[in-house]
Amino acid sequence: MVIGEKTRTGGLFALTALLLAAVNLRLAVTSIGPVLTEIRDGLGMSATVAGLLTSVPVVCFAVIGLFAPRLAARFGAARVILGGLLLLTVGLLVRPYGGNAFLFLLFSAVAMAGIALVNVLLPSIVKDRFPDRVGTVTGLYSVALNIGATTAAAATVPITGAFGDDWRLGLVCWSLAAVLALPPWLLLARDHRPAAGPSPTDPAPVRVSRHPVAWALAVYFGMQSTSAYVIIGWLPEIYRDAGLSASTAGILFATTSLLGVPLSFLLSAYAGRLRSQSGIALTLGVFGLAGWSGLWAAPAAAPWLWATLLGVANAAFPLVLTMIALRGRTPATVVKLSAFAQSVGYLIAIPSPILVGALHDWSGGWRLPLGFMVALTIPQMIAGALAGRNRQI
C-alpha cells in the first residue's frame, strides 16, 4: 500500500503534489542573488531598493501567512495552495519584464505572497493525508524545498549565459517549475477539505496564541530562521574577510545548503517516530554553538568543519516543520499553529541579519556579530526543548 494512502485521493498523487509545491518554496528567492548586479544595472535599481528586495520574502512570509487559516477555513487548504501557486507563477512571469525597479519589487512581493500561503498550509496537508507518516513526508518535502533552492542558486547564472546573458530569461524560466506544480493541485482542489474549519474532532475554535507550545514553536522558528538568513547573507563574506578565495567561500556556503538535502529527510523521519523532539533540538543547538564559536575564534583555521557544523544546525528547519505538524491535534489546528509559528517567527528573524551587518560596520570586524550569533543559539535551544515536549494543542 502507498504510504498514507487515503480513500478519496491516492497517497502517491497527494505526495507528488506536495513535492512539486515544495520545490517552488525558495527558488523565487535564491534565483535573485546570483544575478542581482545585472538586475540592478538593467533596471537602474538603487542600493536601497536592492536592500528592500532582500527583505521582501521575510516580510511577506510573516504578514501574508497570517491570512492562510481564514482562507483555508473558507475555501479549503488545497484551493488556497492552488491560489498561492498561481500568484507565484504570475509573479515569476511578470517581474523580469516589468521595466522598472518598482514593478520588479511589486511582482516579487506577489510571488512571495503566494509562497507564504503555501508555506503555512503544507503542514496541514501532511497532517490530513499522512497522519501516520508526518515525519517521513515532512522530510521528503523539506528535501524537495532544499533541492529547489540549491538548484536555482546554482543554475541561474549558467541559464542566463545560455540565453546570451539575458538575466530576464534566466529568471523567467523558473516560472516553469510553478506551472508544473499547478495540474495536481487543480485536481486536489476539487476535493474540498476546509482544513481550518470546525470538525467533529475539533468542535471549538482553538486560539493557539494562548498556548505556551505555540510560543515555543514561534521562538524556535524565529531563531532558526535568524541563523539561516545570517548564513545566507553573510557567511561567504565572513570567509572572504578571513582570507579565503571567493570560489572557496562560495563552495563552503553551498556545503551548508547541500547538507540539508539528506538531513531533512533523515532527521524528520526519525523525529516523527518520537514522542518528544527536545533532545534533537538541543543536539542541533550544540552543533550551532560549535559552528558559530569556531567562526568567532578562527574562521580560516577549520573552515570546512565550521561550514559542516552550521549545515547540520540548519536542520532545525525541517525539525520545526515536523514539530508543528505533530503538536496540532487536527489539520485545522495545524493550519493555525503553522500560521502563528511562521508569522511570528519570521517577524523575530527580520532584524537580526541587519543587526549583524550593523555590528560588523560598527566594530570593524566579525568578532562582535559572531559573538551575537553564539548568544542567540541559547534561546533557540531553550525554545526547541520546550517546543519538542510531548504536548498537543
C-alpha positions in Angstrom: 0.0 0.0 0.0 1.2 3.5 -0.8 2.4 5.4 2.3 -0.5 7.2 4.0 -2.9 6.3 1.2 -6.3 7.9 1.5 -9.6 6.6 0.1 -10.6 9.9 -1.7 -7.3 10.7 -3.3 -4.3 8.4 -3.8 -1.5 8.9 -1.4 1.1 8.8 -4.1 -0.7 11.5 -6.1 -1.0 13.7 -3.0 2.7 13.2 -2.2 3.6 14.2 -5.7 1.6 17.3 -5.4 3.3 18.2 -2.1 6.8 17.7 -3.6 6.1 19.8 -6.7 4.8 22.6 -4.5 7.7 22.3 -2.1 10.3 22.6 -4.9 8.9 26.1 -5.5 9.1 27.4 -2.0 12.5 29.1 -2.2 13.7 29.2 -5.9 12.0 32.6 -6.4 14.3 33.9 -3.6 17.6 32.1 -4.3 17.5 32.8 -8.1 17.8 36.6 -7.5 21.2 36.8 -5.7 23.4 35.3 -8.4 22.2 38.0 -11.0 21.4 40.9 -8.6 24.2 43.0 -10.2 22.7 42.5 -13.6 19.2 43.2 -12.3 20.3 46.5 -10.7 22.1 47.6 -13.9 19.2 46.6 -16.1 16.5 48.4 -14.0 18.6 51.2 -12.6 17.9 49.8 -9.1 19.5 51.7 -6.2 21.3 50.0 -3.4 18.4 51.0 -1.1 15.8 49.3 -3.3 18.1 46.3 -3.6 18.3 46.1 0.1 14.5 46.3 0.3 14.3 43.5 -2.2 16.2 41.2 0.1 13.7 41.9 2.9 10.5 41.2 0.8 10.5 37.4 1.3 10.7 37.6 5.1 8.1 40.4 5.4 5.7 38.6 3.1 6.2 35.3 4.9 5.4 37.0 8.2 2.4 39.1 7.1 0.6 37.1 4.4 0.9 33.8 6.3 -1.5 35.2 8.9 -4.3 35.1 6.4 -3.9 31.5 5.5 -6.0 29.9 8.3 -9.1 32.1 7.4 -8.7 31.5 3.7 -8.3 27.7 4.3 -11.5 27.7 6.5 -13.5 29.3 3.8 -12.1 27.6 0.6 -10.1 24.6 1.8 -6.4 24.2 2.1 -5.8 22.7 -1.3 -7.6 25.5 -3.0 -5.6 28.2 -1.2 -2.4 26.4 -2.1 -3.5 26.4 -5.7 -4.1 30.1 -5.4 -0.7 30.6 -3.9 0.9 28.7 -6.7 -1.0 30.8 -9.2 0.3 34.0 -7.5 3.8 32.6 -7.6 3.5 31.8 -11.3 2.3 35.3 -12.2 5.0 37.0 -10.1 7.7 34.9 -11.7 6.4 35.5 -15.2 5.9 39.3 -14.9 8.6 40.6 -12.6 11.6 40.3 -15.1 9.7 42.3 -17.7 8.1 45.0 -15.5 10.5 47.5 -16.9 11.5 49.3 -13.7 12.6 48.6 -10.2 9.2 49.3 -8.6 7.4 46.7 -10.7 10.1 44.2 -10.2 9.7 44.8 -6.4 5.9 44.6 -6.6 5.7 41.3 -8.6 8.4 39.9 -6.4 6.0 40.6 -3.5 3.2 38.9 -5.4 5.4 35.8 -5.8 6.4 35.8 -2.2 2.8 36.2 -1.1 1.9 33.0 -3.0 4.8 31.2 -1.3 3.7 32.5 2.1 0.3 30.8 1.7 1.8 27.5 0.6 4.4 27.7 3.4 1.7 27.8 6.1 -0.7 25.2 4.6 1.6 22.4 3.5 2.0 21.0 7.1 -1.8 20.8 7.4 -2.0 18.7 4.2 0.7 16.4 5.6 -1.3 16.0 8.8 -4.6 15.4 7.0 -3.4 13.0 4.3 -0.4 11.3 6.0 -1.3 11.3 9.8 0.8 8.2 10.4 3.8 9.4 8.4 4.1 13.0 9.4 7.9 12.9 9.9 8.7 11.0 6.8 6.5 13.1 4.5 7.7 16.4 6.1 11.3 15.2 5.5 10.5 14.5 1.8 9.1 17.9 1.1 11.9 19.6 3.1 14.3 17.7 0.7 12.3 19.0 -2.3 12.5 22.5 -0.9 16.3 22.3 -0.5 16.8 20.9 -3.9 14.7 23.7 -5.5 16.6 26.4 -3.6 20.0 25.0 -4.3 19.3 24.4 -8.0 18.0 27.9 -8.5 21.1 29.4 -6.8 23.5 27.2 -8.8 21.8 27.2 -12.2 20.5 30.8 -12.7 23.9 32.2 -13.9 24.6 29.3 -16.4 21.0 29.5 -17.7 21.4 33.3 -18.1 24.6 32.7 -20.0 22.9 30.1 -22.3 20.4 32.8 -23.2 23.0 35.3 -24.2 23.5 36.8 -20.8 19.8 37.9 -20.7 19.0 37.9 -16.9 15.3 38.3 -17.7 15.2 34.9 -19.4 17.4 33.4 -16.7 14.8 34.4 -14.1 11.6 33.8 -16.0 12.5 30.1 -16.7 11.8 29.3 -13.1 8.2 30.0 -13.6 8.1 26.6 -15.4 8.5 24.9 -12.1 5.5 26.7 -10.7 3.5 25.8 -13.8 4.3 22.2 -13.4 3.0 22.2 -9.9 -0.4 23.5 -10.9 -2.1 20.4 -12.5 -2.1 18.1 -9.4 -3.3 20.9 -7.2 -6.1 21.7 -9.7 -7.3 18.1 -9.1 -6.7 18.2 -5.3 -8.6 21.5 -5.1 -11.8 19.7 -6.4 -11.6 17.5 -3.2 -12.9 20.3 -0.9 -11.5 19.9 2.6 -11.8 23.0 4.7 -8.8 22.2 6.8 -9.2 25.1 9.2 -12.9 24.7 9.8 -14.6 23.0 12.7 -15.0 19.3 12.6 -16.4 16.6 14.9 -12.9 16.2 16.4 -12.2 19.9 16.7 -15.6 21.4 17.7 -14.4 24.5 19.4 -12.2 27.2 17.9 -8.6 27.0 19.1 -6.7 30.2 19.9 -3.1 28.9 19.5 -1.7 32.3 20.7 -2.8 31.4 24.2 -0.7 28.2 24.3 2.9 28.1 25.5 3.6 25.4 23.0 2.7 27.8 20.1 5.0 30.5 21.5 7.9 28.0 22.0 7.5 26.9 18.3 7.3 30.5 17.2 10.5 31.5 19.0 12.3 28.3 17.8 11.2 29.0 14.2 12.4 32.6 14.6 15.8 31.7 16.0 16.5 29.1 13.4 15.3 31.4 10.6 17.7 34.1 12.0 20.6 31.7 11.8 19.7 30.6 8.3 19.4 34.2 7.0 22.6 35.3 8.6 24.3 32.3 6.9 22.7 33.1 3.6 23.6 36.8 3.8 27.0 36.9 5.5 28.8 33.5 5.6 30.6 33.9 2.3 31.8 37.4 3.2 33.0 36.2 6.6 35.2 33.6 4.9 36.5 36.0 2.3 37.4 38.6 5.0 39.3 35.7 6.7 41.5 35.4 3.6 39.7 32.6 1.7 39.1 33.0 -2.1 35.7 33.9 -3.4 35.3 30.5 -5.0 36.2 28.6 -1.8 33.8 30.8 0.2 31.1 30.0 -2.3 31.7 26.3 -2.1 31.7 26.4 1.7 28.4 28.2 1.6 27.0 25.7 -0.8 28.1 22.9 1.7 25.8 24.3 4.4 22.9 24.1 1.9 23.7 20.7 0.4 23.8 19.1 3.8 20.2 19.9 4.2 19.2 17.6 1.4 19.9 14.2 3.2 19.5 15.6 6.7 16.0 17.0 6.1 14.6 13.6 5.3 16.6 11.5 7.8 16.0 13.9 10.7 12.3 14.5 10.0 11.6 10.8 9.6 13.3 10.0 12.9 11.7 12.9 14.7 8.3 11.8 13.6 8.6 8.5 15.4 9.5 10.1 18.7 7.1 11.3 21.4 9.5 14.2 22.2 11.8 16.0 19.9 13.5 18.1 22.6 16.7 16.1 22.5 17.1 16.6 18.8 16.6 20.4 19.2 19.2 20.5 21.9 21.7 18.4 19.8 21.2 20.7 16.8 21.8 23.7 19.1 25.1 22.2 20.2 26.2 21.9 16.6 25.2 25.6 16.1 27.1 26.7 19.1 30.2 24.9 17.9 29.9 26.3 14.4 29.4 29.9 15.4 32.0 29.6 18.1 34.6 28.2 15.6 33.9 31.1 13.2 34.3 33.6 16.1 37.6 32.1 17.2 39.3 31.4 13.9 37.2 31.3 10.7 40.2 30.2 8.5 41.5 27.6 10.9 38.9 24.9 10.0 36.5 26.4 7.5 35.1 23.1 6.3 34.4 22.0 9.9 32.6 25.2 10.7 30.5 25.0 7.5 29.6 21.4 8.2 28.6 22.2 11.8 26.4 25.0 10.6 24.9 22.9 7.9 23.8 20.3 10.5 22.5 23.1 12.7 20.3 24.3 9.8 18.4 21.0 10.0 16.4 22.8 12.7 14.1 24.0 9.8 12.7 20.6 8.9 12.6 19.7 12.6 10.4 22.7 13.4 8.1 21.9 10.5 7.8 18.3 11.8 7.0 19.6 15.3 4.3 22.0 14.0 2.5 19.1 12.4 2.9 16.9 15.5 1.9 19.5 18.1 -1.5 20.1 16.5 -4.2 17.5 17.2 -6.1 18.1 13.9 -5.3 19.5 10.5 -7.4 22.6 11.5 -5.2 23.3 14.5 -2.0 22.6 12.4 -3.0 25.4 10.0 -3.4 27.9 12.8 -0.3 26.7 14.6 1.7 26.8 11.3 0.5 30.4 10.6 1.2 31.6 14.1 4.7 30.0 14.4 5.8 31.0 11.0 4.5 34.6 11.0 5.7 35.4 14.5 9.0 33.5 13.8 9.7 35.5 10.6 8.9 38.7 12.4 11.5 37.7 15.0 14.0 36.9 12.2 13.7 40.2 10.3 16.1 42.4 12.4 19.0 40.1 13.1 20.7 39.9 9.6 20.5 43.7 9.5 21.9 43.9 13.1 24.7 41.6 12.2 25.8 43.9 9.4 25.5 47.0 11.6 27.6 45.3 14.3 30.2 44.5 11.7 30.3 48.1 10.4 30.4 49.5 13.9 33.2 47.1 15.2 35.1 46.8 12.0 35.3 43.0 12.2 33.3 39.9 12.7 34.1 39.0 16.3 31.2 41.0 17.8 28.5 39.9 15.3 29.6 36.3 15.6 29.5 36.5 19.4 26.0 37.8 19.0 25.1 34.7 17.0 26.7 32.4 19.6 24.5 34.1 22.2 21.3 33.7 20.1 21.8 29.9 20.0 21.0 29.7 23.7 17.3 30.9 23.4 17.0 28.7 20.3 18.0 25.7 22.3 15.6 26.6 25.2 12.7 27.2 22.8 13.4 24.0 21.0 13.5 22.0 24.1 10.1 23.4 25.2 8.5 23.0 21.7 9.7 19.4 21.4 7.9 18.2 24.5 5.1 15.7 24.0 2.3 18.3 24.2 -0.5 18.9 21.8 -2.9 21.8 21.1 
